[in-house]
Amino acid sequence: MGVLGIDTSCYTTSAAWAEEGSRPIQERRILTVPEGARGLQQSGALFQHVNNLPEMVERLMARVDGPVEAVCASVKPRPVEGSYMPVFLAGSGTARAIAASLRVPFLETTHQQGHVRAAMYESGVPEGDFLAVHLSGGTTELLHTGSDLHVDLIGGTADLNAGQFVDRTGVALGLPFPCGPHLEKLAEGGEAKSRIPLSANGLEVHFSGAEAQARRWADGNELPPEDIAAEVYSYLARAIAHLLIAGEEKTGIHTALLTGGVASSARFRRLLPERLARKKSKMRVYWGRPEFSADNAVGVALIGLERCKKTGGEHQ
């Protein structure tokens, strides 16, 4: 027996299956963004989720042998009062209908808790409390969390999110959206000299000024595109290193787990530890597997499975 998990975020439709003793499996589809656009409106994303889910769930369940014990969905972005985005209605509504038709429990979690749980899988992060950094197009947050998935927000961006910085720079350079993989590939041929001064204050970091500078370079052809891309990743590493060091000083915690689409970048994964070492931080950094770092339903399914184990499958 296992748990079906569903997550419908701003740019990805995803479904996953988790069962005891087996590696989670998933189906994901990145939403289509018109060429030259810097994102999707919630209504457009919701429409694509509704179209994507039936086929995706069919494909996923064709790979599954056992019966469904429960269906779990992310119903909102974060586990706080007032957190809401319409896109999550597609996944939660579908999950609720599937659970009712199968007469199994429908379980709720949040997109952020799903991200943290997916990143924990095979990361090696030790039991107990740790700092988590959630880096995506919709979130740049420093969290005090742990094995029980309690989530306390202690820091993050004061303006743009890290993923927006990446995507807006990429669009300015003529790259397809979402731009992360394309910008990272471009950066391989570039050289970063920390040309963008870090804008940060305590537990807050800023990306809007850096994005404006990168866009000016792109619009004015003042730097080669490869160097602009390299500067973006240099800035990201410096900003997140600052955030982690500030969190380390505030909490005394020296363990961090990185998750979110931006955290799946191999270049960023190399630059951040280098920056922390240069700053003589004691922080031990753990990473979610790349396939479980971008938006996915694996963490949602795992959360549902663990709740079923604790409660015997009763409704939450």
Backbone torsions as a table, in degrees:
resi	resn	phi	psi	omega
1	MET	NA	148.6	-179.0
2	GLY	-149.4	-176.6	-176.7
3	VAL	-121.4	132.7	172.8
4	LEU	-89.0	127.7	177.2
5	GLY	-115.0	142.3	-179.4
6	ILE	-133.9	135.0	177.8
7	ASP	-138.4	129.4	178.9
8	THR	-125.6	89.9	-176.3
9	SER	-90.2	-170.0	-175.0
10	CYS	-66.2	-26.7	-175.3
11	TYR	-134.8	5.5	-177.5
12	THR	-144.5	132.0	168.4
13	THR	-96.3	131.2	-178.3
14	SER	-146.8	145.6	174.9
15	ALA	-137.0	146.0	-176.9
16	ALA	-146.0	160.0	179.1
17	TRP	-127.6	130.4	177.5
18	ALA	-129.8	133.2	174.3
19	GLU	-141.8	155.4	-175.8
20	GLU	-61.5	130.7	174.7
21	GLY	84.2	1.8	-179.0
22	SER	-128.1	153.5	177.1
23	ARG	-73.2	136.7	178.6
24	PRO	-60.4	148.2	173.7
25	ILE	-122.1	154.9	-174.9
26	GLN	-148.7	161.1	169.6
27	GLU	-127.2	131.3	-178.9
28	ARG	-134.2	147.3	172.8
29	ARG	-142.1	122.6	176.2
30	ILE	-76.6	135.0	-178.4
31	LEU	-68.4	152.7	-178.5
32	THR	-84.6	126.7	177.8
33	VAL	-114.2	130.2	-179.9
34	PRO	-55.6	144.7	-179.3
35	GLU	-57.4	131.4	179.6
36	GLY	87.6	-12.8	179.6
37	ALA	-79.7	155.7	-179.4
38	ARG	-104.5	14.2	179.0
39	GLY	161.6	-171.1	-179.9
40	LEU	-124.8	146.3	168.7
41	GLN	-74.4	154.3	-178.7
42	GLN	-57.4	-38.3	-178.7
43	SER	-63.5	-41.3	179.0
44	GLY	-67.6	-40.1	177.9
45	ALA	-65.8	-42.2	179.3
46	LEU	-59.8	-42.4	179.5
47	PHE	-61.7	-43.0	179.9
48	GLN	-66.3	-39.3	177.4
49	HIS	-59.1	-45.6	-178.9
50	VAL	-59.9	-38.1	178.6
51	ASN	-73.3	-35.3	-174.7
52	ASN	-76.5	-37.9	-166.9
53	LEU	-60.5	-46.5	-176.8
54	PRO	-56.4	-48.9	-179.2
55	GLU	-65.1	-39.9	-178.2
56	MET	-65.8	-43.9	179.1
57	VAL	-65.3	-38.7	176.8
58	GLU	-60.0	-46.2	-179.9
59	ARG	-63.4	-42.5	-178.8
60	LEU	-64.5	-48.7	-175.3
61	MET	-69.5	-20.8	174.1
62	ALA	-68.3	-17.9	179.5
63	ARG	-95.6	1.7	-173.4
64	VAL	-110.0	138.2	179.6
65	ASP	-97.5	-42.3	-171.3
66	GLY	-81.0	167.6	177.0
67	PRO	-73.3	160.0	180.0
68	VAL	-84.9	123.9	179.3
69	GLU	-87.6	-33.0	179.9
70	ALA	-165.0	164.2	174.7
71	VAL	-122.9	127.7	-177.3
72	CYS	-121.1	139.7	-179.9
73	ALA	-138.8	149.7	169.6
74	SER	-79.5	126.1	-174.3
75	VAL	-107.1	-10.4	178.1
76	LYS	-161.6	168.2	-176.1
77	PRO	-65.4	-48.9	-172.4
78	ARG	-134.1	157.3	-178.9
79	PRO	-83.4	57.0	177.8
80	VAL	-135.3	155.7	179.6
81	GLU	-64.0	135.3	178.0
82	GLY	89.8	-7.2	177.9
83	SER	-71.8	126.2	-174.5
84	TYR	-160.0	138.6	167.6
85	MET	-146.6	133.8	-178.1
86	PRO	-57.8	-29.8	-176.3
87	VAL	-56.9	-29.6	-176.8
88	PHE	-74.2	-11.8	176.4
89	LEU	-65.9	-33.3	-179.2
90	ALA	-63.2	-49.5	-178.5
91	GLY	-70.1	-43.7	-177.7
92	SER	-67.9	-37.7	179.0
93	GLY	-66.6	-43.0	177.8
94	THR	-63.3	-44.6	-178.9
95	ALA	-63.3	-41.5	179.7
96	ARG	-63.2	-40.1	-179.4
97	ALA	-68.0	-41.4	178.5
98	ILE	-62.8	-45.7	-179.3
99	ALA	-60.9	-42.2	-179.3
100	ALA	-65.1	-40.9	-178.5
101	SER	-68.6	-29.9	179.3
102	LEU	-91.2	-6.8	-177.2
103	ARG	57.6	46.2	175.8
104	VAL	-124.0	164.2	-178.4
105	PRO	-64.4	143.6	168.2
106	PHE	-101.8	123.6	-176.6
107	LEU	-114.5	143.7	-179.0
108	GLU	-111.4	142.2	168.8
109	THR	-144.8	-166.6	179.6
110	THR	-122.8	159.2	179.9
111	HIS	-58.7	-42.9	-177.1
112	GLN	-66.9	-44.3	177.7
113	GLN	-63.8	-35.2	175.3
114	GLY	-63.3	-40.3	177.5
115	HIS	-60.9	-47.9	-177.9
116	VAL	-63.5	-43.8	-178.3
117	ARG	-65.8	-40.3	177.8
118	ALA	-63.9	-39.6	179.6
119	ALA	-66.9	-32.2	179.0
120	MET	-64.1	-29.7	-174.4
121	TYR	-61.9	117.9	178.6
122	GLU	60.5	19.8	179.5
123	SER	-83.5	-24.0	-175.7
124	GLY	85.7	0.6	180.0
125	VAL	-61.9	131.7	-176.0
126	PRO	-70.8	161.8	176.3
127	GLU	-61.8	155.4	178.2
128	GLY	103.2	-168.0	-177.3
129	ASP	-76.9	148.9	174.3
130	PHE	-154.1	168.9	172.8
131	LEU	-91.7	139.1	175.0
132	ALA	-122.7	138.1	174.2
133	VAL	-115.2	120.3	-178.7
134	HIS	-104.8	110.1	-174.3
135	LEU	-117.6	113.9	179.8
136	SER	-154.0	-173.2	177.1
137	GLY	-71.2	-24.1	-178.0
138	GLY	-108.0	-7.2	-174.0
139	THR	-148.1	135.1	166.5
140	THR	-139.7	94.6	-172.1
141	GLU	-134.9	143.8	172.1
142	LEU	-102.6	122.2	-173.1
143	LEU	-118.9	142.5	167.1
144	HIS	-96.4	113.1	-175.6
145	THR	-142.9	-162.9	-178.2
146	GLY	179.6	-167.8	-175.3
147	SER	-60.9	-27.2	-179.5
148	ASP	-86.6	0.1	176.9
149	LEU	64.8	22.3	166.4
150	HIS	-65.2	148.7	-175.4
151	VAL	-134.1	117.9	174.5
152	ASP	-120.4	120.2	178.6
153	LEU	-76.5	123.4	179.7
154	ILE	-121.7	-9.6	-179.9
155	GLY	-174.3	178.5	178.7
156	GLY	156.3	-154.2	-178.0
157	THR	-81.2	150.7	175.5
158	ALA	-101.5	-4.0	-179.7
159	ASP	-148.6	-103.7	179.7
160	LEU	-72.1	156.7	171.6
161	ASN	-87.8	160.4	-177.5
162	ALA	-58.9	-42.4	-180.0
163	GLY	-66.0	-33.6	176.0
164	GLN	-65.9	-39.8	176.5
165	PHE	-57.7	-47.4	179.2
166	VAL	-63.5	-50.3	-174.2
167	ASP	-68.2	-41.0	-178.7
168	ARG	-68.2	-37.8	175.9
169	THR	-65.5	-43.2	179.5
170	GLY	-61.0	-43.4	178.1
171	VAL	-62.1	-40.8	178.1
172	ALA	-61.8	-27.4	178.6
173	LEU	-91.5	4.3	177.4
174	GLY	82.0	20.7	-177.9
175	LEU	-89.6	153.4	177.5
176	PRO	-66.6	149.8	178.2
177	PHE	-99.4	138.3	-4.2
178	PRO	-70.4	144.3	-163.2
179	CYS	-95.0	-9.7	-172.4
180	GLY	-50.0	-58.4	-178.2
181	PRO	-60.3	-36.5	-178.7
182	HIS	-71.6	-40.8	179.3
183	LEU	-67.9	-38.9	178.9
184	GLU	-63.3	-42.5	178.0
185	LYS	-62.7	-40.6	178.2
186	LEU	-63.0	-38.6	-177.3
187	ALA	-65.3	-21.2	-179.3
188	GLU	-60.9	-28.1	179.9
189	GLY	-97.3	8.1	-175.7
190	GLY	-109.4	174.1	178.9
191	GLU	-128.8	128.7	178.8
192	ALA	-103.0	135.0	178.1
193	LYS	-125.2	24.1	-177.8
194	SER	52.9	47.0	-177.7
195	ARG	-71.8	-20.1	179.3
196	ILE	-99.2	113.4	178.5
197	PRO	-61.4	139.8	179.7
198	LEU	-69.0	130.6	174.2
199	SER	-110.5	107.9	-176.9
200	ALA	-156.0	151.9	-179.9
201	ASN	-147.5	104.8	179.4
202	GLY	60.9	-121.1	-177.2
203	LEU	-92.7	18.4	176.6
204	GLU	-121.3	139.5	172.1
205	VAL	-124.3	159.7	-174.4
206	HIS	-127.3	135.4	178.9
207	PHE	-119.1	-13.4	-174.6
208	SER	-66.0	-41.6	178.7
209	GLY	-65.8	-39.5	178.3
210	ALA	-65.2	-40.0	179.1
211	GLU	-65.3	-40.3	179.3
212	ALA	-64.0	-40.2	178.9
213	GLN	-66.1	-43.8	178.1
214	ALA	-61.9	-39.4	179.8
215	ARG	-67.3	-38.0	177.1
216	ARG	-62.5	-43.1	177.5
217	TRP	-59.6	-43.8	-178.3
218	ALA	-66.8	-45.9	-178.0
219	ASP	-65.5	-35.5	-176.9
220	GLY	-95.6	3.8	-176.8
221	ASN	50.6	40.0	-176.2
222	GLU	-83.8	-22.4	177.3
223	LEU	-136.0	151.6	173.5
224	PRO	-60.5	144.5	179.2
225	PRO	-53.7	-35.5	-179.8
226	GLU	-63.5	-39.8	179.0
227	ASP	-70.3	-37.4	177.3
228	ILE	-60.7	-46.2	179.4
229	ALA	-61.5	-42.3	179.1
230	ALA	-63.3	-37.8	178.7
231	GLU	-65.8	-33.9	177.6
232	VAL	-60.4	-47.5	-178.1
233	TYR	-71.4	-32.2	173.7
234	SER	-61.8	-44.6	-179.6
235	TYR	-65.7	-42.8	178.6
236	LEU	-57.0	-46.5	-178.5
237	ALA	-63.5	-41.6	179.9
238	ARG	-67.5	-39.6	-178.4
239	ALA	-67.3	-45.8	-176.9
240	ILE	-73.2	-32.9	173.8
241	ALA	-61.3	-43.2	176.6
242	HIS	-58.9	-44.7	-178.7
243	LEU	-62.6	-43.4	-179.5
244	LEU	-66.7	-40.5	179.3
245	ILE	-65.5	-40.0	176.7
246	ALA	-64.3	-40.0	177.4
247	GLY	-66.6	-37.0	177.1
248	GLU	-61.5	-43.6	180.0
249	GLU	-67.4	-36.1	-177.6
250	LYS	-73.5	-40.3	-170.4
251	THR	-105.6	-20.8	-173.1
252	GLY	76.2	8.4	179.6
253	ILE	-89.7	132.9	-176.7
254	HIS	-115.0	22.5	179.5
255	THR	-125.4	132.3	-178.8
256	ALA	-135.6	143.8	176.2
257	LEU	-120.8	127.4	-178.6
258	LEU	-104.9	133.0	-180.0
259	THR	-143.7	170.5	-177.9
260	GLY	104.6	162.4	-175.7
261	GLY	-57.9	-40.4	179.7
262	VAL	-63.3	-34.1	-178.1
263	ALA	-72.9	-7.5	177.4
264	SER	-83.8	-6.7	-179.2
265	SER	-70.2	124.4	178.6
266	ALA	-63.7	-36.0	-179.8
267	ARG	-65.7	-45.7	178.3
268	PHE	-62.6	-38.2	179.8
269	ARG	-65.5	-25.1	176.2
270	ARG	-83.9	-42.0	-173.8
271	LEU	-72.4	-36.9	-175.6
272	LEU	-63.5	-51.1	178.4
273	PRO	-60.1	-35.1	177.3
274	GLU	-61.8	-41.6	-179.7
275	ARG	-67.8	-42.1	178.8
276	LEU	-63.2	-40.0	178.6
277	ALA	-65.0	-38.8	178.9
278	ARG	-64.0	-32.4	178.9
279	LYS	-87.8	4.7	178.1
280	LYS	59.0	35.3	176.1
281	SER	-76.9	147.6	176.0
282	LYS	-89.2	3.8	-174.3
283	MET	-63.4	129.5	172.3
284	ARG	-99.0	120.9	-174.2
285	VAL	-103.0	130.6	175.9
286	TYR	-118.6	150.0	-175.3
287	TRP	-125.2	140.5	168.5
288	GLY	-68.2	151.6	175.1
289	ARG	-57.3	140.8	-176.3
290	PRO	-51.9	-39.5	-178.4
291	GLU	-71.9	-13.7	178.5
292	PHE	-111.2	9.6	-178.7
293	SER	-95.1	-42.2	174.3
294	ALA	-68.2	170.5	-178.0
295	ASP	-52.5	130.9	-178.4
296	ASN	-160.8	166.2	179.8
297	ALA	-103.2	5.7	-177.7
298	VAL	-61.7	-47.2	179.3
299	GLY	-62.6	-37.1	178.0
300	VAL	-61.7	-45.5	179.1
301	ALA	-64.8	-40.2	179.4
302	LEU	-65.8	-39.8	176.6
303	ILE	-61.0	-44.7	178.2
304	GLY	-61.7	-41.6	179.6
305	LEU	-62.8	-43.1	-179.0
306	GLU	-67.5	-35.4	176.5
307	ARG	-66.7	-39.4	178.2
308	CYS	-63.3	-39.3	179.2
309	LYS	-63.7	-36.3	-178.2
310	LYS	-76.9	-34.2	-171.0
311	THR	-109.9	-3.5	-176.2
312	GLY	72.5	23.1	176.1
313	GLY	86.5	7.7	179.5
314	GLU	-71.1	157.3	178.2
315	HIS	-62.9	144.2	176.9
316	GLN	-93.6	NA	NA
